[in-house]
Amino acid sequence: MFSYLIRRVISAVILLLIVSAVTFGIFFLLPKIAGQTTDQLAQQYIGKSPTPADIAAVKRNLGLDKPVYEQYWEFLKGIFTGVDYKFGPEAARCHVPCFGYSFKTHIEVWPEIQSRLPVTLSLALGAAVVWLVSGITTGVISALRPGSLFDRLSMGVALAGVSLPMFFTGAIALALFTYQWPIFERSDYVPLFDNPLLWARTLVLPWVTLAFLYSALYARLTRAGMLETLSEDYIRTARAKGLGERTVVVRHGLRAALTPLITVFGMDLGLLLGGALITEQVFSLQGVGAFAVQAITANDLPNILGVTLLAAFFIVLCNLVVDVLYAAVDPRVRLS
């Protein structure tokens, strides 16, 4: 198990390096290919009506006049060690992890992301708990009673949940439960440790709305996996040996059906941790997703680059956790 884990960690690190190189190339190499000069790129750090001396100083301090591979090495080194930028007699320290400075606000990228990360973490992790519990429970009950009224109703609701876009269900939820019936009043995000009850109350509606989309998918996947598993020979053998129905369903049936769900869950959670763009916009949550939308709207390349690398990190991390869970659920994975 330890050697398997080491192999997966090494693969994850290599993948992150590849992603960072490709992402850096997209943001800093493609503009040059498209015809943007280093003077134009440097001008975005200065503002209106810069002098040639100002542009030359920014190019020198930020290394924009260096080859792309040297710029990438300095960028990668800055993530782990930080960077000192000199502007005349003054020097500015970009702390670890350094993703550079915003074109528009001239503030470090990482502190901006870090201040918004608790909102996205609260939204993604809370919604994940809701959709896992509701989706898997619904799928198991439907598989145990195929063709029943519950099965037909739950799969119909699941089909609607998969089909309806997030911005539509979010708007309907706000119209009904905030404006028509003020059960969940709109308020700004409250940190967990400041007021846990108000934190949960603020996020209940986004959790349920986001979980409605994902739990529908998980219910259908769980039902299909359980129906296939419960028809296997070893399930009939377990029942013939006199094992209790709960033991057969949970220990033998559900465990085997969880394998494809683990893969989907790792990808879904990784994407949400990188920013739930639509949900945060609908419910006015100032998380990483909203920060990404603002950066894209303002064409703020350092902010976009920081969010992209953060999302890639979460996706790779979640896939690493999925690989470890695979090995725990199915010992054959460790031996392959």
BALOFI-650182 format. One record per atom (N, C-alpha, C): residue in one letter; x, y, z. Coordinates in pm, whole numbers, padded with zeros to 5 digits, always signed. Layout:
! BALOFI-650182
AXYZ...
END
This chain:
! BALOFI-650182
M+00083-00120+00000M+00000+00000+00000M+00087+00126+00000F+00197+00123+00076F+00284+00241+00084F+00349+00269-00051S+00398+00165-00119S+00461+00185-00250S+00359+00234-00352Y+00237+00185-00343Y+00130+00232-00433Y+00104+00380-00409L+00098+00420-00283L+00074+00561-00250L+00187+00649-00301I+00310+00605-00287I+00426+00682-00334I+00418+00702-00485R+00382+00596-00557R+00370+00606-00703R+00265+00708-00743R+00152+00707-00673R+00045+00800-00706R+00082+00944-00673V+00154+00965-00563V+00197+01100-00526V+00294+01154-00630I+00390+01072-00673I+00486+01115-00775I+00413+01150-00905S+00317+01067-00943S+00239+01095-01065S+00162+01226-01053A+00107+01251-00934A+00031+01374-00913A+00121+01497-00922V+00242+01489-00867V+00335+01602-00873V+00376+01630-01018I+00405+01524-01093I+00442+01541-01233I+00326+01604-01311L+00205+01557-01284L+00088+01612-01354L+00068+01759-01322L+00089+01797-01196L+00076+01938-01159L+00180+02024-01230L+00303+01974-01243L+00406+02048-01315L+00368+02067-01462I+00314+01962-01523I+00272+01971-01663I+00158+02072-01678V+00062+02065-01586V-00052+02158-01591V-00005+02302-01573S+00086+02324-01479S+00136+02460-01457S+00211+02512-01579A+00290+02425-01645A+00364+02467-01763A+00269+02501-01878V+00169+02416-01899V+00073+02442-02007V-00008+02568-01980T-00052+02583-01855T-00130+02702-01819T-00048+02829-01835F+00076+02827-01789F+00164+02943-01803F+00186+02976-01951G+00206+02872-02031G+00226+02894-02174G+00104+02956-02241I-00016+02911-02199I-00138+02965-02258I-00151+03115-02228F-00119+03154-02106F-00142+03293-02066F-00029+03387-02107F+00091+03335-02124F+00203+03425-02152F+00271+03400-02286L+00250+03283-02345L+00310+03255-02475L+00212+03283-02589L+00086+03239-02572L-00012+03260-02678L-00036+03408-02710P-00041+03499-02609P-00056+03641-02646P+00055+03691-02736K+00178+03642-02715K+00289+03684-02802K+00270+03628-02942I+00222+03502-02950I+00197+03444-03081I+00086+03521-03153A-00012+03569-03074A-00123+03645-03133A-00084+03787-03170G+00037+03830-03133G+00085+03962-03174G+00101+04062-03062Q+00070+04023-02938Q+00087+04117-02826Q+00235+04128-02791T+00283+04248-02777T+00424+04271-02744T+00443+04273-02592T+00568+04260-02550T+00598+04268-02407T+00570+04407-02352D+00580+04510-02438D+00547+04645-02395D+00398+04656-02360Q+00313+04594-02440Q+00169+04597-02413Q+00136+04520-02285L+00204+04408-02264L+00181+04330-02143L+00227+04407-02020A+00342+04471-02029A+00394+04549-01916A+00306+04669-01887Q+00244+04725-01990Q+00161+04844-01972Q+00040+04814-01883Q-00006+04688-01880Q-00121+04653-01799Q-00090+04664-01649Y+00038+04656-01613Y+00077+04671-01473Y+00090+04818-01432I+00091+04908-01529I+00120+05049-01499I-00007+05132-01495G-00088+05121-01599G-00206+05205-01607G-00203+05291-01731K-00271+05404-01725K-00283+05490-01842K-00160+05579-01857S-00130+05608-01983S-00024+05703-02022S+00111+05674-01956P+00164+05552-01971P+00295+05525-01913P+00406+05581-02003T+00517+05613-01943T+00633+05658-02019T+00714+05537-02063P+00796+05551-02167P+00882+05439-02208P+00974+05391-02096A+01018+05482-02010A+01104+05441-01898A+01027+05354-01799D+00898+05387-01776D+00816+05307-01686D+00797+05165-01742I+00768+05158-01871I+00748+05028-01935I+00876+04945-01928A+00989+05007-01956A+01116+04933-01952A+01146+04884-01811A+01114+04965-01710A+01140+04925-01571A+01053+04805-01531V+00926+04806-01572V+00837+04695-01539V+00882+04568-01611K+00920+04581-01736K+00969+04464-01810K+01091+04404-01743R+01180+04489-01696R+01302+04440-01632R+01272+04376-01496N+01187+04441-01417N+01159+04391-01283N+01078+04261-01284L+00986+04250-01379L+00902+04130-01387L+00961+04024-01478G+01070+04053-01544G+01134+03954-01630G+01060+03928-01759L+00979+04024-01804L+00899+04003-01925L+00984+04003-02051D+01106+04057-02043D+01193+04058-02160D+01278+03932-02170K+01261+03839-02075K+01337+03714-02078K+01264+03611-02164P+01334+03503-02206P+01266+03394-02277P+01156+03333-02190V+01058+03269-02255V+00942+03216-02183V+00983+03110-02082Y+01080+03024-02119Y+01118+02918-02025Y+01184+02975-01899E+01256+03087-01912E+01313+03151-01793E+01203+03216-01709Q+01105+03276-01776Q+00992+03332-01703Q+00916+03224-01626Y+00899+03107-01691Y+00827+02999-01623Y+00907+02949-01503W+01037+02938-01517W+01119+02893-01404W+01109+02992-01287E+01115+03121-01316E+01102+03221-01211E+00962+03217-01147F+00861+03193-01230F+00724+03182-01178F+00711+03060-01087L+00766+02947-01131L+00759+02824-01052L+00837+02838-00923K+00954+02901-00930K+01035+02922-00810K+00964+03016-00713G+00892+03115-00767G+00821+03209-00681G+00709+03144-00603I+00648+03038-00658I+00541+02969-00587I+00593+02907-00458F+00718+02859-00459F+00773+02789-00343F+00862+02877-00255T+00918+02983-00311T+01011+03064-00233T+00969+03210-00221G+00872+03255-00302G+00837+03396-00305G+00928+03474-00399V+00890+03599-00425V+00965+03683-00519V+00977+03823-00461D+01094+03885-00482D+01115+04025-00445D+01115+04109-00573Y+01020+04202-00582Y+01012+04292-00696Y+01068+04428-00655K+01155+04484-00738K+01215+04614-00709K+01158+04718-00804F+01104+04824-00747F+01049+04935-00823F+01123+05061-00780G+01237+05086-00847G+01320+05199-00809G+01387+05172-00675P+01380+05267-00583P+01442+05247-00452P+01360+05155-00361E+01233+05130-00397E+01147+05049-00313E+01144+04905-00364A+01114+04811-00272A+01104+04669-00305A+00975+04614-00247A+00911+04525-00321A+00786+04462-00277A+00809+04312-00270R+00764+04252-00161R+00779+04109-00140R+00649+04036-00172C+00654+03947-00270C+00540+03861-00302C+00559+03730-00227H+00474+03707-00128H+00495+03596-00036H+00453+03462-00098V+00500+03355-00036V+00471+03218-00081V+00324+03187-00052P+00252+03125-00144P+00286+03099-00284P+00259+03224-00369C+00356+03263-00447C+00346+03386-00524C+00292+03356-00664F+00172+03406-00694F+00115+03395-00828F+00122+03528-00902G+00195+03624-00846G+00208+03754-00910G+00111+03855-00852Y+00101+03969-00922Y+00014+04079-00879Y-00095+04102-00982S-00212+04141-00934S-00324+04171-01022S-00291+04288-01113F-00336+04280-01239F-00319+04390-01332F-00398+04514-01288K-00514+04490-01229K-00608+04599-01202K-00591+04658-01062T-00579+04574-00961T-00574+04623-00823T-00432+04632-00769H-00335+04568-00839H-00195+04567-00796H-00179+04505-00657I-00267+04408-00626I-00262+04332-00501I-00217+04191-00532E-00146+04129-00438E-00103+03990-00458E-00223+03901-00487V-00204+03805-00576V-00314+03719-00618V-00353+03622-00506W-00255+03558-00441W-00287+03454-00345W-00368+03505-00225P-00333+03618-00161P-00418+03665-00052P-00563+03691-00093E-00583+03737-00218E-00719+03757-00267E-00793+03624-00276I-00726+03522-00331I-00789+03390-00341I-00811+03331-00203Q-00711+03347-00116Q-00718+03290+00018Q-00835+03346+00098S-00865+03474+00079S-00976+03535+00153S-01111+03482+00107R-01117+03431-00017R-01243+03381-00071R-01255+03229-00062L-01146+03163-00031L-01145+03018-00030L-01240+02958+00074P-01253+03014+00197P-01348+02954+00293P-01491+02949+00242V-01532+03048+00162V-01668+03048+00108V-01687+02928+00015T-01592+02908-00076T-01602+02798-00171T-01590+02663-00100L-01500+02652-00003L-01487+02527+00072L-01616+02493+00146S-01675+02593+00210S-01801+02570+00282S-01912+02527+00188L-01920+02592+00074L-02024+02559-00023L-02005+02418-00080A-01882+02387-00124A-01857+02259-00190A-01867+02141-00093L-01805+02152+00023L-01805+02040+00117L-01944+02017+00176G-02016+02124+00209G-02151+02108+00261G-02245+02046+00159A-02239+02094+00035A-02323+02037-00070A-02285+01892-00098A-02155+01859-00089A-02111+01722-00115A-02172+01625-00014V-02176+01666+00113V-02237+01580+00216V-02385+01557+00185V-02455+01664+00145V-02598+01653+00118V-02623+01562-00002W-02548+01583-00110W-02578+01502-00229W-02532+01358-00214L-02427+01331-00138L-02385+01193-00116L-02490+01116-00036V-02532+01175+00075V-02630+01107+00161V-02762+01087+00087S-02814+01193+00027S-02944+01183-00040S-02937+01099-00167G-02832+01117-00246G-02822+01045-00373G-02801+00896-00355I-02707+00858-00267I-02679+00715-00247I-02797+00647-00179T-02857+00712-00080T-02972+00653-00011T-03088+00631-00107T-03118+00730-00190T-03226+00717-00288T-03196+00607-00388G-03071+00600-00434G-03035+00497-00532G-03045+00357-00476V-03004+00338-00351V-03011+00205-00289V-03155+00162-00270I-03239+00251-00218I-03381+00216-00197I-03449+00185-00330S-03419+00261-00432S-03478+00236-00564S-03434+00102-00620A-03306+00067-00598A-03256-00062-00648A-03317-00180-00574L-03347-00161-00446L-03409-00270-00369L-03556-00287-00401R-03619-00182-00455R-03761-00189-00492R-03780-00141-00636P-03721-00211-00734P-03733-00166-00873P-03878-00175-00923G-03919-00071-00992G-04055-00068-01045G-04160-00019-00948S-04122+00008-00824S-04218+00055-00725S-04251+00203-00749L-04351+00252-00675L-04388+00393-00688L-04272+00482-00647F-04203+00445-00538F-04087+00524-00495F-03980+00527-00603D-03955+00414-00666D-03852+00406-00771D-03889+00496-00888R-04013+00492-00930R-04054+00573-01045R-04048+00723-01012L-04098+00759-00895L-04097+00901-00857L-03955+00954-00839S-03872+00878-00768S-03735+00925-00741S-03654+00935-00869M-03669+00840-00961M-03594+00849-01086M-03648+00959-01176G-03779+00988-01165G-03833+01102-01239G-03778+01234-01188V-03773+01248-01055V-03713+01368-00996V-03565+01377-01030A-03496+01261-01029A-03353+01259-01063A-03331+01303-01207L-03418+01259-01296L-03406+01300-01437L-03424+01451-01450A-03521+01506-01374A-03540+01652-01377A-03419+01724-01319G-03362+01669-01211G-03244+01732-01150G-03124+01735-01243V-03105+01627-01318V-02993+01621-01413V-03016+01715-01531S-03142+01731-01571S-03174+01808-01692S-03176+01958-01669L-03222+02002-01551L-03238+02145-01526L-03104+02211-01498P-03075+02324-01561P-02948+02393-01535P-02946+02459-01398M-02826+02478-01344M-02810+02529-01209M-02866+02670-01195F-02847+02754-01295F-02895+02893-01282F-03047+02898-01277F-03114+02800-01337F-03261+02797-01335F-03311+02751-01199T-03258+02638-01148T-03303+02588-01017T-03266+02686-00906G-03150+02751-00918G-03110+02850-00818G-03205+02969-00816A-03242+03017-00935A-03334+03131-00941A-03472+03094-00887I-03519+02972-00918I-03648+02926-00867I-03644+02914-00715A-03535+02859-00662A-03522+02844-00517A-03522+02979-00447L-03451+03077-00504L-03451+03211-00446L-03590+03274-00452A-03658+03259-00565A-03790+03319-00580A-03890+03262-00480L-03882+03131-00456L-03980+03066-00368L-03946+03082-00220F-03822+03048-00185F-03788+03034-00043F-03719+03158+00017T-03696+03260-00066T-03638+03384-00014T-03733+03502-00030Y-03798+03510-00146Y-03884+03625-00173Y-04032+03595-00151Q-04080+03480-00205Q-04221+03446-00187Q-04250+03404-00043W-04173+03309+00006W-04182+03265+00145W-04045+03287+00209P-04027+03393+00284P-03893+03429+00335P-03843+03333+00444I-03822+03207+00405I-03769+03108+00498I-03619+03128+00516F-03550+03150+00403F-03405+03172+00406F-03377+03312+00352E-03359+03406+00440E-03332+03543+00399E-03190+03555+00345R-03175+03639+00244R-03043+03659+00184R-02957+03742+00278S-02837+03695+00299S-02742+03767+00385S-02601+03732+00340D-02506+03813+00381D-02368+03789+00345D-02315+03665+00416Y-02209+03608+00359Y-02148+03489+00417Y-02091+03520+00555V-02117+03431+00648V-02066+03443+00785V-01968+03329+00809P-01844+03357+00853P-01747+03249+00878P-01800+03147+00979L-01756+03024+00962L-01804+02914+01046L-01781+02938+01194F-01661+02981+01229F-01626+02992+01370F-01677+03123+01433D-01728+03215+01351D-01789+03336+01406D-01929+03308+01459N-02006+03236+01380N-02144+03202+01419N-02185+03078+01340P-02165+02957+01394P-02195+02834+01319P-02340+02825+01271L-02436+02867+01353L-02576+02858+01314L-02608+02951+01197L-02558+03074+01203L-02582+03168+01093L-02506+03126+00968W-02387+03066+00987W-02311+03012+00873W-02392+02906+00799A-02450+02812+00873A-02529+02707+00812A-02657+02763+00750R-02722+02856+00819R-02846+02914+00767R-02822+02988+00636T-02708+03054+00626T-02675+03127+00503T-02654+03032+00385L-02604+02912+00412L-02563+02821+00305L-02662+02708+00279V-02768+02698+00358V-02861+02585+00340V-02920+02585+00200L-02970+02697+00155L-03033+02704+00022L-02933+02677-00090P-02812+02737-00090P-02714+02697-00192P-02676+02549-00185W-02663+02495-00063W-02632+02352-00050W-02738+02265-00117V-02863+02290-00080V-02972+02207-00131V-02986+02223-00282T-02974+02346-00331T-02988+02370-00475T-02876+02301-00553L-02754+02315-00505L-02641+02251-00571L-02649+02098-00558A-02691+02050-00441A-02702+01905-00420A-02813+01844-00504F-02916+01922-00537F-03025+01870-00620F-02973+01826-00756L-02881+01901-00810L-02821+01865-00939L-02737+01739-00927Y-02648+01735-00827Y-02555+01623-00817Y-02618+01497-00759S-02708+01512-00661S-02769+01393-00601S-02853+01317-00703A-02910+01390-00800A-02985+01322-00905A-02896+01228-00985L-02777+01275-01020L-02682+01191-01093L-02636+01073-01007Y-02608+01099-00880Y-02558+00993-00793Y-02667+00889-00764A-02792+00932-00757A-02902+00837-00737A-02913+00742-00856R-02903+00795-00976R-02913+00711-01095R-02794+00616-01106L-02673+00667-01077L-02555+00581-01082L-02561+00472-00975T-02604+00508-00854T-02613+00409-00747T-02716+00303-00779R-02830+00344-00830R-02935+00247-00866R-02886+00150-00972A-02824+00202-01078A-02774+00114-01185A-02667+00019-01132G-02574+00072-01049G-02469-00014-00995G-02523-00119-00900M-02620-00084-00815M-02677-00179-00721M-02758-00287-00793L-02834-00250-00895L-02909-00351-00970L-02816-00453-01035E-02705-00404-01089E-02609-00496-01151E-02541-00583-01046T-02504-00524-00933T-02434-00598-00828T-02523-00701-00762L-02649-00664-00734L-02740-00756-00665L-02778-00877-00748S-02750-00873-00878S-02779-00988-00963S-02659-01082-00978E-02547-01048-00912E-02426-01131-00923E-02441-01260-00843D-02360-01360-00882D-02366-01491-00817D-02325-01484-00670Y-02225-01401-00638Y-02178-01399-00500Y-02281-01338-00405I-02371-01254-00458I-02479-01201-00375I-02579-01312-00343R-02612-01394-00443R-02702-01507-00418R-02638-01606-00321T-02507-01625-00332T-02438-01715-00241T-02442-01661-00098A-02422-01530-00083A-02426-01469+00051A-02564-01485+00114R-02669-01468+00033R-02804-01486+00087R-02831-01632+00120A-02778-01723+00035A-02798-01866+00060A-02728-01912+00187K-02619-01845+00223K-02547-01879+00346K-02618-01830+00471G-02723-01752+00454G-02800-01706+00568G-02760-01570+00622L-02680-01494+00547L-02642-01360+00592L-02763-01268+00593G-02763-01175+00687G-02873-01080+00695G-02879-00991+00572E-03000-00943+00541E-03018-00861+00422E-02938-00731+00430R-02930-00673+00548R-02851-00551+00563R-02705-00576+00534T-02652-00689+00582T-02512-00723+00556T-02488-00745+00407V-02582-00814+00343V-02568-00842+00199V-02570-00712+00120V-02663-00623+00154V-02679-00501+00076V-02562-00404+00099V-02527-00381+00227V-02427-00280+00260V-02285-00330+00237R-02252-00445+00295R-02114-00491+00290R-02076-00549+00155H-02167-00622+00093H-02133-00689-00033H-02186-00614-00156G-02305-00559-00148G-02362-00494-00265G-02316-00350-00282L-02336-00268-00178L-02305-00126-00190L-02155-00102-00206R-02073-00182-00140R-01928-00162-00151R-01880-00178-00294A-01934-00277-00365A-01894-00296-00505A-01951-00187-00594A-02071-00137-00561A-02133-00035-00645A-02071+00102-00625L-01994+00119-00516L-01934+00250-00488L-01816+00282-00578T-01758+00183-00643T-01635+00207-00720T-01652+00315-00827P-01754+00307-00914P-01768+00417-01012P-01807+00549-00947L-01878+00545-00833L-01917+00669-00766L-01797+00744-00712I-01695+00669-00666I-01575+00733-00613I-01507+00816-00721T-01500+00762-00843T-01438+00835-00953T-01513+00964-00983V-01645+00954-00994V-01725+01072-01026V-01717+01174-00913F-01720+01126-00789F-01716+01217-00675F-01584+01295-00670G-01473+01228-00700G-01344+01297-00700G-01340+01410-00800M-01391+01386-00921M-01393+01491-01023M-01488+01603-00986D-01608+01567-00939D-01707+01670-00906D-01658+01760-00792L-01606+01698-00686L-01560+01777-00572L-01441+01864-00610G-01348+01810-00690G-01233+01887-00734G-01273+02010-00815L-01369+01991-00904L-01417+02104-00984L-01485+02210-00898L-01565+02165-00800L-01635+02261-00714L-01537+02336-00625L-01435+02267-00575L-01337+02334-00490L-01259+02440-00567G-01247+02419-00699G-01182+02520-00782G-01271+02640-00810G-01397+02633-00765G-01488+02747-00784G-01620+02705-00844A-01728+02719-00768A-01863+02691-00818A-01918+02820-00879L-01881+02846-01004L-01905+02976-01065L-02052+03015-01065I-02138+02927-01118I-02278+02963-01135I-02348+02976-01001T-02322+02881-00910T-02388+02885-00779T-02350+03010-00702E-02223+03044-00703E-02179+03163-00631E-02236+03290-00693Q-02251+03292-00823Q-02309+03410-00888Q-02458+03422-00855V-02531+03309-00859V-02675+03313-00834V-02705+03358-00691F-02628+03307-00594F-02655+03336-00454F-02565+03447-00397S-02495+03517-00485S-02411+03633-00445S-02310+03595-00338L-02247+03480-00354L-02142+03436-00262L-02007+03476-00320Q-01927+03547-00242Q-01799+03597-00290Q-01690+03493-00267G-01698+03385-00345G-01600+03278-00336G-01501+03281-00451V-01431+03171-00469V-01330+03163-00575V-01396+03171-00712G-01514+03111-00727G-01584+03116-00855G-01620+03258-00895A-01675+03336-00800A-01706+03476-00828A-01580+03555-00859F-01472+03524-00789F-01343+03590-00814F-01294+03560-00956A-01314+03436-01001A-01273+03398-01136A-01354+03473-01241V-01485+03487-01218V-01570+03561-01313V-01525+03706-01322Q-01497+03767-01209Q-01450+03906-01208Q-01316+03920-01281A-01227+03823-01261A-01096+03828-01327A-01109+03813-01478I-01197+03723-01521I-01217+03703-01665I-01280+03827-01728T-01377+03886-01658T-01443+04006-01709T-01343+04121-01725A-01250+04132-01629A-01152+04240-01632A-01027+04205-01712N-01022+04083-01768N-00904+04037-01842N-00779+04048-01756D-00791+04006-01630D-00682+04014-01534D-00606+03881-01534L-00501+03871-01617L-00433+03744-01639L-00374+03681-01513P-00305+03754-01426P-00251+03690-01306P-00358+03627-01217N-00472+03694-01202N-00581+03637-01122N-00638+03512-01188I-00656+03517-01319I-00707+03400-01392I-00609+03283-01379L-00482+03312-01392L-00379+03208-01381L-00380+03146-01241G-00394+03229-01138G-00396+03177-01002G-00515+03086-00977V-00634+03126-01023V-00754+03044-01005V-00742+02913-01083T-00687+02922-01205T-00672+02802-01287T-00580+02701-01221L-00467+02747-01169L-00374+02656-01101L-00433+02601-00973L-00511+02682-00900L-00576+02632-00779L-00678+02523-00813A-00756+02545-00918A-00854+02444-00959A-00784+02315-01002A-00673+02330-01077A-00597+02211-01118A-00542+02137-00998F-00495+02212-00898F-00443+02148-00776F-00551+02067-00706F-00670+02123-00692F-00778+02053-00623F-00822+01929-00702I-00827+01939-00834I-00867+01824-00915I-00765+01712-00903V-00636+01745-00912V-00531+01644-00898V-00532+01584-00757L-00551+01670-00656L-00555+01622-00517L-00673+01527-00496C-00790+01564-00545C-00907+01478-00528C-00890+01346-00603N-00828+01350-00720N-00803+01225-00792N-00701+01138-00720L-00604+01200-00651L-00511+01124-00570L-00583+01055-00455V-00674+01127-00390V-00753+01067-00283V-00840+00954-00337V-00895+00973-00457V-00976+00868-00520V-00894+00743-00543D-00769+00758-00590D-00683+00643-00613D-00657+00568-00482V-00637+00642-00374V-00614+00578-00244V-00740+00505-00198L-00857+00568-00218L-00982+00503-00179L-01008+00378-00263Y-00971+00383-00391Y-00981+00265-00475Y-00905+00147-00414A-00782+00176-00372A-00699+00071-00315A-00759+00017-00185A-00828+00104-00110A-00891+00059+00014A-01017-00023-00014V-01094+00018-00116V-01218-00053-00147V-01191-00183-00223D-01097-00179-00318D-01068-00294-00402D-00919-00326-00392P-00881-00431-00317P-00739-00465-00303P-00670-00500-00434R-00747-00537-00537R-00685-00571-00666R-00613-00452-00728V-00657-00330-00693V-00592-00210-00747V-00448-00200-00697R-00425-00235-00570R-00289-00226-00514R-00194-00323-00581L-00249-00433-00634L-00163-00535-00691L-00137-00513-00839S-00213-00424-00902S-00197-00402-01046S-00080-00310-01074
END
